[in-house]
Amino acid sequence: MGLKHTPVKLAIVGGGAAGMFAAAVAAQRKIPAVLIERKARLGSKVLMTANGRCNFAKDISPEDFLKDVECPVGTPQGRSAAKFLQSALRSCPPRKIISFFRSLNVPVRRMADARMFPADGKATTIVHAFGDLLRNSETPVVTNCPVTGIQPQKNGFIVATKNFTLWAENVLLATGGVSYPKLGSVGDGQNFARALGHKIVPYRPGLIGLETADAEITRRAGRRYEDARAKVLSGDGKVLYDYRGEVDCESFGLSGAAVYNSQRFIEHAKLKDYTIEVWLDKQRLQFRNLKPRPVKEAIVTIGGISTDEINPDTMESRLVPGLYFAGEVMDIDGPTGGYNLTMAFATAAKAVASLNS
Ligand SMILES: Cc1cc2nc3c(=O)[nH]c(=O)nc-3n(C[C@H](O)[C@H](O)[C@H](O)COP(=O)(O)OP(=O)(O)OC[C@H]3O[C@@H](n4cnc5c(N)ncnc54)[C@H](O)[C@@H]3O)c2cc1C
């Protein structure tokens, strides 16, 4: 019997949130796909989410989701980021993601503020559910295998690794941002895209703590204030952003959801002179121009492959036909509360749905 050399329909590079979801959707749609992951196991970062509990979605409408992602609200920049995600979120809204996990027999729990978790509070349950689906569908998964290059050909792509090359009709880059590099996301996808002519928006930390040596904070290091508040004020004292939520005191300064979301606002608004005001047990504290912790410690990366050159209805490159993107490798980011995983899942679903089986 003569062997015929044929390409795989889809090579998914990166087995994190977006890559696992893409492989799952491909399996359900009977699209032949192979998933390639640099680390020894899939979903290393997903396992870390929400302190190992995995806040995988927020149970709100796509419209509310997109409003929350818009940052700063009402600016052309905020609106264009939300607009880019509109098509993906409409096709794969949080409700669909929640049903997806239920269909994999993952009991889920909805918190009062609509954040969704696996009911047992274990991120491993989510990663195992993906693993089971991929095993049952006999999806080829290659772990411990960094992809080293992507080369467009006349009829598809050559996907290079240290040990083998793979011929794929289409490639989905789902290699994540550049935060927590030990978990595998080191910027490879952005480098591949750059080599193919894509613009990369400079990396900045998103959802990260702010540094202060102020004794009011350092003497409280280790204390969490769940019912707290953070505000961002302009140099002349105008309130620009206001968020009620957790504020934590650390040895380096401030963290917690209210601080993370404020830091995201400061970064997107490109504020140079601002005051951050936190309320801890009715005590008001103000700080000027605090430095964020480094991007490698951030929950998300702001920046990445520019969405200007990506078709939002397909997640396909406008420059290289057959090249797709999903998740944090792109210049997309959301606030805390399940938004970032949802964006990874929804963009992955969008990319795979635009391929014909
Ligand atoms: C501490 C922490 C807590 C978080 N908590 C939450 C939360 O509760 N809810 C939420 O919504 N978001 C949370 N996030 C953010 C969320 O985890 C990310 O936004 C999300 O994982 C992005 O998915 P992704 O698939 O794009 O990237 P990743 O999940 O980072 O996956 C990228 C994958 O690609 C692989 N890879 C990279 N380069 C290569 C290569 N060359 N070849 C092969 N594979 C490669 C990596 O090893 C990695 O597995 C948290 C993040 C952190 C760091």
Ligand as a Chemical Component Dictionary entry (heavy atoms), coordinates in Angstrom:
data_LIG
# 
_chem_comp.id                   LIG 
_chem_comp.type                 NON-POLYMER 
_chem_comp.pdbx_formal_charge   0 
_chem_comp.three_letter_code    LIG 
# 
loop_
_chem_comp_atom.comp_id 
_chem_comp_atom.atom_id 
_chem_comp_atom.alt_atom_id 
_chem_comp_atom.type_symbol 
_chem_comp_atom.charge 
_chem_comp_atom.model_Cartn_x 
_chem_comp_atom.model_Cartn_y 
_chem_comp_atom.model_Cartn_z 
_chem_comp_atom.pdbx_ordinal 
LIG C1  C1  C 0 -2.052  33.781 38.409 1  
LIG C2  C2  C 0 -3.084  33.951 37.344 2  
LIG C3  C3  C 0 -4.423  33.858 37.678 3  
LIG C4  C4  C 0 -5.405  34.024 36.689 4  
LIG N1  N1  N 0 -6.730  33.880 37.030 5  
LIG C5  C5  C 0 -7.691  34.007 36.069 6  
LIG C6  C6  C 0 -9.055  33.748 36.370 7  
LIG O1  O1  O 0 -9.415  33.308 37.456 8  
LIG N2  N2  N 0 -9.962  33.943 35.374 9  
LIG C7  C7  C 0 -9.608  34.363 34.122 10 
LIG O2  O2  O 0 -10.494 34.535 33.268 11 
LIG N3  N3  N 0 -8.305  34.550 33.802 12 
LIG C8  C8  C 0 -7.348  34.364 34.732 13 
LIG N4  N4  N 0 -6.031  34.538 34.401 14 
LIG C9  C9  C 0 -5.676  34.866 32.989 15 
LIG C10 C10 C 0 -5.796  33.613 32.107 16 
LIG O3  O3  O 0 -5.167  32.521 32.730 17 
LIG C11 C11 C 0 -5.169  33.854 30.742 18 
LIG O4  O4  O 0 -5.685  35.034 30.181 19 
LIG C12 C12 C 0 -5.423  32.671 29.813 20 
LIG O5  O5  O 0 -4.832  31.506 30.316 21 
LIG C13 C13 C 0 -4.909  32.953 28.408 22 
LIG O6  O6  O 0 -5.111  31.810 27.641 23 
LIG P1  P1  P 0 -4.169  31.502 26.397 24 
LIG O7  O7  O 0 -4.539  30.160 25.894 25 
LIG O8  O8  O 0 -4.164  32.639 25.468 26 
LIG O9  O9  O 0 -2.703  31.436 27.010 27 
LIG P2  P2  P 0 -2.109  30.373 28.051 28 
LIG O10 O10 O 0 -3.181  29.800 28.884 29 
LIG O11 O11 O 0 -0.959  31.047 28.682 30 
LIG O12 O12 O 0 -1.608  29.201 27.116 31 
LIG C14 C14 C 0 -0.565  29.355 26.192 32 
LIG C15 C15 C 0 0.078   27.992 26.016 33 
LIG O13 O13 O 0 0.935   28.003 24.881 34 
LIG C16 C16 C 0 2.082   27.242 25.176 35 
LIG N5  N5  N 0 3.168   27.683 24.296 36 
LIG C17 C17 C 0 3.804   28.872 24.297 37 
LIG N6  N6  N 0 4.745   28.908 23.337 38 
LIG C18 C18 C 0 4.693   27.694 22.705 39 
LIG C19 C19 C 0 5.424   27.109 21.634 40 
LIG N7  N7  N 0 6.430   27.760 21.016 41 
LIG N8  N8  N 0 5.113   25.845 21.251 42 
LIG C20 C20 C 0 4.114   25.152 21.871 43 
LIG N9  N9  N 0 3.407   25.658 22.908 44 
LIG C21 C21 C 0 3.693   26.917 23.306 45 
LIG C22 C22 C 0 2.348   27.565 26.642 46 
LIG O14 O14 O 0 3.172   26.612 27.239 47 
LIG C23 C23 C 0 0.940   27.605 27.209 48 
LIG O15 O15 O 0 0.515   26.355 27.691 49 
LIG C24 C24 C 0 -5.025  34.329 35.357 50 
LIG C25 C25 C 0 -3.679  34.399 35.030 51 
LIG C26 C26 C 0 -2.717  34.221 36.008 52 
LIG C27 C27 C 0 -1.272  34.289 35.616 53 
# 
loop_
_chem_comp_bond.comp_id 
_chem_comp_bond.atom_id_1 
_chem_comp_bond.atom_id_2 
_chem_comp_bond.value_order 
_chem_comp_bond.pdbx_ordinal 
LIG C1  C2  SING 1  
LIG C2  C3  SING 2  
LIG C2  C26 DOUB 3  
LIG C3  C4  DOUB 4  
LIG C4  N1  SING 5  
LIG C4  C24 SING 6  
LIG N1  C5  DOUB 7  
LIG C5  C6  SING 8  
LIG C5  C8  SING 9  
LIG C6  O1  DOUB 10 
LIG C6  N2  SING 11 
LIG N2  C7  SING 12 
LIG C7  O2  DOUB 13 
LIG C7  N3  SING 14 
LIG N3  C8  DOUB 15 
LIG C8  N4  SING 16 
LIG N4  C9  SING 17 
LIG N4  C24 SING 18 
LIG C9  C10 SING 19 
LIG C10 O3  SING 20 
LIG C10 C11 SING 21 
LIG C11 O4  SING 22 
LIG C11 C12 SING 23 
LIG C12 O5  SING 24 
LIG C12 C13 SING 25 
LIG C13 O6  SING 26 
LIG O6  P1  SING 27 
LIG P1  O7  DOUB 28 
LIG P1  O8  SING 29 
LIG P1  O9  SING 30 
LIG O9  P2  SING 31 
LIG P2  O10 DOUB 32 
LIG P2  O11 SING 33 
LIG P2  O12 SING 34 
LIG O12 C14 SING 35 
LIG C14 C15 SING 36 
LIG C15 O13 SING 37 
LIG C15 C23 SING 38 
LIG O13 C16 SING 39 
LIG C16 N5  SING 40 
LIG C16 C22 SING 41 
LIG N5  C17 SING 42 
LIG N5  C21 SING 43 
LIG C17 N6  DOUB 44 
LIG N6  C18 SING 45 
LIG C18 C19 SING 46 
LIG C18 C21 DOUB 47 
LIG C19 N7  SING 48 
LIG C19 N8  DOUB 49 
LIG N8  C20 SING 50 
LIG C20 N9  DOUB 51 
LIG N9  C21 SING 52 
LIG C22 O14 SING 53 
LIG C22 C23 SING 54 
LIG C23 O15 SING 55 
LIG C24 C25 DOUB 56 
LIG C25 C26 SING 57 
LIG C26 C27 SING 58 
# 
